[in-house]
């Protein structure tokens, strides 16, 4: 019969496998929605290329950032070793001014999180006048913006400990005396839900050590009254297609959802993007009227009523809520977890029934 220490080791192994599977399946996402980041502008009335994974600007992921890239990350969340599409010269960096402000003004910032990972937000600013010029982290570090919420002061905004989808609004003060035609605003979300070791004390705890990070970069003008929102400082054209910013509402109470902006196909291969299947309202929000017709077109019974927005002409992008939770973690990962648990369980059963 297996020894008691041997059984204990097997039980610990099973627990670690299950814990690993569980933790990897709940990684969340987040995006900077006001001012809208370069990857998110298309959702809020700006003619900029769409990034359907704009809530996944997390340096390629925890393992990629720290194990492959030595902790390095693109300034706007791109994989350090990959193409920096959100930086100068990249696909989404077209010098389009998302918002205009006065020097020293208190600005409102809105962040959308699809899962809470504790941690904190941090905001930095680089007074760059040329959108074609590469911005450095040293430039951003010159202006670490102060959070001036009534209940929170300082340069770091602690994320409220609340589960599920949420939109957070906070106030930060722009530095006085700064004028720039194209300032780069950098949002950093340093999560706090990974277990690690504190480099200073050696203590192991949740939130210690390397943590998942999310980023977003927005182009803003400060102190220039001749610059309008939507103006591209590269082409000279105004790229704003809507007069008002429409923020999609959260899902109805009781519904959970996966990554609704993921470009994955439906069960029959159809995309989760409609073209002209919606009816516009006065507020610029597109709500699909004939749900059954939508369901028939895409043949996915799990689709819930959709909210459509970011319309250009008759072409709209629709956000659809799902009736069941779906994880962005690949299916093969879950299969490996199940296989490992099954193997270890068989070993435990074998040793438990084995004669001395």
N, C-alpha and C positions, 0 to 999 in steps of 0.2 A: 504494500500500500504506500502511496506517496507520502513523504514526510510533511509535517505541518508547515515548516518554512517553505517547502516547495509549493504547497497549495496556496499559501499566502502570496507568493511571488506571481503565480498565475492569475490570482484575483486582481492583484495590482495592475498586471499587464492588461487585463480585460478593461479595467476601469480607465486606464490611460488611453486605450484605443477609443473607447466610447467618448471620453472627454474631448479628445482631439477631433473626432468626427463632429461632435456637437459644436465646438468652438469655431471650426472652419465653416460650418454651415450657416452661421449667423453674422458673418461680416456684413457691415452696413455700407451705406453710401451717403454722399452729401454733395450739395452744390451751392454755389454763390448765385443767388437769384436777384438781388438788388443791392448795388448796381449789378446787372447781369454780367457774368463772366464771358470771356470771348467764346467759350464753347456753348454757352447757354443763351446768347443773344437772340438766336433764331426763335426761341420759344416766346419771346416778349416783344415782337414787332420790329425786329431788325433783320435786314437781308444779309445774313452771314451764313456760311455753310453750316448745316446741322451736324452736331455731334450727339448721336443718340446715346452715347455712353458718357455724357458730361458729368454724371454723378460717380464716375469711376476714375477720377484723376487722382489716384493714390499711389503714384510713383512705381506703378507696376505691381504693387502688392507688397505685403510685409516681407516675405522671403526674398523677392527680387531686390527690393530696396537695400536690405541689410546683408543678405548673404551673397548676392551677386554684384551689387553696386557699392558695397561698403558704406551704406547709409546715405548715399547721394541720391538726389532727386532733381528733376527739372523744376525751374522756378514756379511753374504753373501746374505741377503735378504730373508731367509726362515722365515716362520711364527714362532715367538718366542715360541708359545705353541705347535708347531708341530715338526716333524722330521727335523733335520738340515742336509739335504742331501748334502749341499754344503760345509760343514765343516768337519774337520778330522773325519774319520770313516764313513762318509756319502757316498752315492752312487756315487757322482760325484767327490769326493776328493780322487783321486788316485795317488797323488804325481807326476803328469806328468808335466814336465817343459815346459811351453809354449814359453818362450823367454829367452835368455841369454844376460847379459849386463856387462859393466865395472862399477866399482865404480865411482860415480860422473858423469856418462854419462847422456846426455840429451836423453830421450826416447820419441818416438812417441806413442801416445795413440789415438785410434779410438773408437768412440761411435756411435751406431746406435739408432736413435729415430724414432718411427712411429707416434708420435704426440708431438708437442711442448707444454711444460707446464712451460715455463720460468724457474725461479729458477737458481740453480748453481750445478756444479760438484765439488767434492772434492776427493782427492786421498791420501791414507795412506799406510804405509808399515810396516810390521812386519818381522824382521830379524830372521826367524825361520828356523832351519836346519833340523828339523824332521817333515815330513809331517804327521806322526801319532799323533803328539802332538797337543792338542787343543790350538788354538790361542785366545788371549784375546783382547778386545778392548783397554785395557791399553797398550798392546804391539804395536798395530797399531797406537795409538795416539803419540807414541814416534817420529814417522817420518811422518809429514804431508808434502807432496811433494809440491814443488813450481812450479807453472805454469810459463813457460818462453817464451810464445808466444811474437812476436814482439810488438803486440798491447795490450797484457794483462799480467800483472805480479801480483803475489800473490798466496795465497793458495786456492782461490776459482775461478772457471772459470764460469762466467755468461753465461747462455745458450742464444744464439742469438735469438731474437724475430722473428722467422720464422715459418710459419705454414707448416704442413704436414711432410712427410717422409724426413729425412735428415741424413747424416753421417757426424759427426764432427771429425776433426783432431786437436790435440793440442800437445804441447810439455811440458814435465815436467822434472825436474832435479832430478836424484837419489842422495841420500846423499853420500858425499865423505867419504871414510874410512869404508864403510859398505861392508862386504863380507858375503854371505850366500848361501848355496846350494839350499835352498828352501825358498825364501822370499815370503810372501803372500802380494799381491797387492790388496788393497780394493778400489773399485770405489763406490762412493755414489752420487746419483742424488737426491738432495732435490728440489722437484718441487715448483712452486710458483703460482699455478693457483686456489688455494682454498681460500675462504673467511674466515677470522678469526680475532681474537683480539690479538694485540701485548701485550705480557706479561709485558713489561716494561712501555710502554706509555698508554696502555689501548685503543689505537686507533684501529678501525676496518678498515680493508682494504684487498684487494686482495693480497695474498701472506703472510699475517700475520697469526700467530698462527700455529696450526698443519698442516703439508703439507704431501702429498704423497711422499714416498721415494722409490727409486730403488737402488739395489746393484748388484755388481758383484765382484767375487774374482778370481784372476789368480795367478798361481805358476810361479815364475821367479827365475833365478839364477843370482847372482851378484858376479863378481870377481873370478869365477872359470872356467878356460879354459878347464877343463877335463869333463865338463858337456855339453851334446848336447841337443838341442831342441827335445822334444819327450821322453826323458828318464824318466821312472818312478822310483823315488827314493824308492818306496815300493817294486816293483817286480824286478827292475834291468833291465827290458826290454825296448826297444825303441818302443814307441807306435805311432810314426809318420808314417802315411800311404801315405802322399803326400809331395812332395818336395817344393811346393809353396802354399802360402795362397791365396785362391780365395774368394773375397768378392762379394756376389751377387749384381748385379746392382739394382738401384732403379727402380720402375715401370715406364713405358713409360709415357710421358707427357699426361695429360688429364685423366689418369686412377686413380681411388681411389681404395683402397683395405682394407680388414679387417685384422684380425690377420692371416697372411698367414702361420704362423708356428703352429697355433692351431691344435691339433690332432682331432678336431671334424670331424665326418664323412661327406661324401657328402650326397646329397639328397637320394641316394639309399643305403647308408650305407658303401660305399667304402672309404678307407682312402686316404688322399692326399699325399701318398708316393708311388713312383714307384719303381720297382725292376730292370728291365732290358729293359725299354722302351725307352732308350735314346742312343744317339750316342756321344762318347767322341770326344773332340777336342784337339789340341796340348796344350792348356793352362790349361787343367784340368777342364774346365767348360763344363757341360753337357747340351746341348740344345736339347729339344725334337723335332724331325724332323716331324714325322707324327702326327700332332695335332688332326686330325679327329679320328685317331685310339685311341689316348689318351682319347679323349672325349667319344668315344664309350665304352671304358673299364670302365670309371667311371661314365658315364651317368649323367653328371652335366653340363648343357648348360651354366652355369655362369663361368666356368673355362676359363681363358685366357692363352695364351702361357706361358709355365713354364721354369724356369731356374733350372737345377739340379746340385748338387754338393755334397761334402762330400761322395764321392764314395769309397766303399771298395769292390774290385773285380767288379762284375757286379751289385752290389746293390748300388743304389743312392737315395739321398733325393732330392725331387723336390719342389721348391718354386713356387706356382701358384698365379697369380694375378687375382683379381675378377673384374668383370665389374661394380659392384655396391658396395656401402659402406656396410659393415657389422660390427656391434658392438659386442664386447665381453660381453656386458651386457645381462643377461638372458632375454628371451622373456617374461617370467612371469612378470618381473619388468615393462616392457613397457605396458603390459596389465593392471597391477594395476594402472599405471599412467593414462592411458586412461579412466579406470573406475572411478577414483577419479575426473578427469576433467568433465566427463559426469554427475556424481552425483551433483557436485557443480554447473554446468551449468543449470541443471534442477531446482535446488533450486533458482538460480538467476531468471530464467524465471518465476517460481511459484510466488515469492515475487513481481516481477515486475508487474505481472498481477493481483495480489490479491487486492481485494477492500479494502479501508480503514476500 
